[in-house]
Each structure stands twice: as C-alpha cells, then as structure tokens.
C-alpha cells in the first residue's frame, strides 16, 4: 500500500481543536475519489481522539498535532482503501485507557467508539516527548 494524500495541522489547546480537526478531515476526504466513505467514522474518531488529547494529554503551553493520511493499493484501485488518523500530544505518561462501560456513566465512551469504528488502533511513544494515538479505518 502506498500513502498519498496527507494533511496535518497543529491544533490549539482549546475547545476549537476538535472542530478544526473535523474541518481538516472533511477537506482531505473531499479531495479524494470515494473519500466520503470514511467521513462518518473519521469525524467521530477525530473528535474523540482530539478531545482526549485536549483533556488528558496536552498540558498548558503545548499544542496537539493531527495527521491524516489516505492509503492506496496502486495495483488494485485508484480509490483509497484506508484512512489513518494520528493525534500527537505532549504526555507520554498518560496513555489512553479503555474504561468499563456503565449505564449511568457520562464519560469514558469515546475510546469504545474509536475502537468499534476502527480496523486497528494503538498508541506509541513520540520523540522527543509525548505519544501518538492512532486509528486506521478501512473502506467499507
């Protein structure tokens, strides 16, 4: 697989960050043939991962880095086969935690949504500081 169209942005540590991330995703997918197939899942995942980075992974004075890329299989089809979403933050000591769901809990559902909409998810260290939380969504 080859990765071609890519978009990235430094997001502010503010409540505007998830919306700016969704706007970047919509723009990337609009530019790709059949990119809309990733839109619904991608919007939820970007919102949840950026919000988590904002609330739990980005101390004051730091920003959030969002990277989006579409993967293609050039031997198969000119249409994207996978969307990769990466959210970089400055805290390596706070990895995402998948909490047990409760009926009355109002928090802790975001990572469950991300996991259910993704082919794969993960977290890895980022140099020199922080971590990368990522998700891959495959074509339907």
C-alpha positions in Angstrom: 0.0 0.0 0.0 1.1 3.5 -0.7 0.2 6.6 1.3 -0.5 9.7 -0.7 -2.8 12.5 0.3 -1.9 13.7 3.7 -3.0 16.6 5.8 -1.6 17.8 9.1 -2.1 20.7 11.4 -1.0 21.9 14.8 -4.2 22.4 16.8 -4.6 24.9 19.7 -5.2 23.7 23.2 -8.7 25.0 23.2 -12.3 23.8 22.7 -11.9 24.8 19.0 -9.5 22.0 18.3 -11.9 19.1 17.6 -13.9 21.3 15.1 -10.7 22.4 13.3 -9.7 18.7 13.1 -13.0 17.7 11.6 -12.7 20.5 9.1 -9.3 19.3 8.0 -10.6 15.7 7.6 -13.6 16.8 5.6 -11.3 18.8 3.3 -8.9 15.8 2.8 -11.7 13.4 2.1 -13.4 15.8 -0.3 -10.3 15.8 -2.4 -10.1 12.0 -2.8 -12.2 9.8 -5.0 -14.8 8.0 -2.8 -13.2 9.7 0.2 -16.7 10.2 1.6 -16.8 6.5 2.6 -14.5 7.4 5.5 -16.3 10.6 6.6 -18.8 9.4 9.2 -16.3 7.2 11.1 -13.5 9.6 10.6 -15.4 12.6 12.0 -16.2 10.6 15.2 -12.7 9.3 15.6 -11.0 12.7 15.0 -13.5 14.3 17.5 -12.8 11.7 20.2 -9.0 11.5 19.9 -8.5 15.2 19.7 -10.8 15.8 22.6 -8.9 13.1 24.7 -5.6 14.8 23.8 -7.1 18.2 24.8 -8.5 17.0 28.1 -5.9 14.4 29.2 -2.7 14.7 27.1 -1.9 18.3 26.4 -0.6 20.4 29.3 -0.8 24.2 29.2 1.8 25.7 26.7 1.6 22.7 24.3 -0.4 22.1 21.2 -1.9 19.0 19.6 -0.7 17.7 16.2 -3.2 16.0 13.9 -2.0 14.0 10.9 -4.4 12.4 8.4 -3.4 10.2 5.5 -5.1 8.0 2.9 -3.6 4.8 1.8 -4.0 3.3 -1.6 -3.3 0.0 -3.2 -2.0 1.1 -6.6 -2.3 -2.5 -8.1 -5.9 -2.7 -7.0 -7.8 0.5 -7.3 -7.2 4.3 -7.6 -9.6 4.8 -4.6 -8.4 5.0 -1.0 -8.5 1.8 1.0 -7.6 3.1 4.4 -7.7 6.3 6.4 -5.1 6.8 9.1 -5.7 9.3 11.9 -2.8 10.2 14.2 -3.1 12.5 17.2 0.2 13.6 18.9 0.2 15.1 22.3 2.9 16.0 24.9 2.2 13.5 27.6 3.9 10.1 27.4 2.9 9.2 31.0 -0.9 9.2 30.2 -1.8 6.5 27.7 -5.4 6.1 26.7 -7.4 3.8 29.0 -10.4 1.8 27.8 -12.8 2.0 30.8 -15.6 -0.4 31.6 -18.9 0.9 30.3 -21.7 1.7 32.8 -25.3 2.5 32.1 -25.2 5.8 34.1 -21.7 6.9 33.2 -21.4 10.0 31.0 -17.7 9.8 30.3 -15.4 7.0 29.1 -17.3 6.1 25.9 -15.1 7.8 23.4 -12.4 5.1 23.1 -15.0 2.4 22.8 -16.4 4.4 19.8 -13.0 4.7 18.3 -12.3 1.0 18.8 -15.6 0.0 17.3 -15.2 2.2 14.2 -11.5 1.3 13.6 -9.8 -1.6 11.9 -6.9 -1.1 14.3 -5.9 1.4 17.0 -2.8 1.9 19.0 -0.5 4.2 21.0 3.2 4.7 20.6 5.9 7.0 22.1 6.7 10.2 20.3 10.2 11.7 20.2 11.4 13.7 22.0 8.2 13.9 24.2 4.7 12.7 24.2 2.8 10.0 22.4 0.9 9.2 19.2 -2.6 7.8 19.5 -3.7 6.4 16.1 -6.6 4.7 14.3 -7.0 3.1 10.9 -10.4 2.9 9.2 -10.7 0.7 6.2 -13.0 1.1 3.2 -16.5 -0.5 3.5 
